[in-house]
């Protein structure tokens, strides 16, 4: 049960919440990757997302260097920036309905921050190119923090940075394990699934 009057900060997840880039569990960038770039999505995904990306996510590896390594071994030497630009731009799909809720909460005097597991390069893209620095009072990203959701340290870091107890935060996230981790630490949390806009608005009394 969400208690809107107790919320001082809404911590919004990015992918799948602020950014409407996931449909039926598939990220927008991956749908035409092979056709547009002439590269193997299966090979790229197997190389990057079976452990290596997790390292980049928490600042233990560089995403550009990882993509460069894959590109050099798969007939795409020198194309790492093209690949990343394709990924970032194809997945740049602001959710206007969620952003309207962000603005409404701001008008109520509630702070809005981003709580994302993105690494540093995509975080910079989200912040500047996509303009989310203008929508959020702070952007908390795993790559900058060195810790990722659902690790309790992620949520404790945000509490310490903002000087507020967990009970005054609301996490809106599309991953149930993140929602459960936040609740275990005393946060309010809403599991945001595809098409849950009205349910969230109702929970916030918007």
Secondary structure by P-SEA (a helix, b strand, c coil): ccccccccccccccccccccccccccccccccccccccccaaaaaaaccccaaaaaaaccccaaaaaaaaaaacccccaaaaaaaaaaaaaccccaaaaaaaaaaaaacbbbbbbcccccaaaaaaaccccccccccccccccccccccccaaaaaaaaaaaccccccbbbbcccaaaaaaaaaabbbbbbccccaaaaaaaaacc
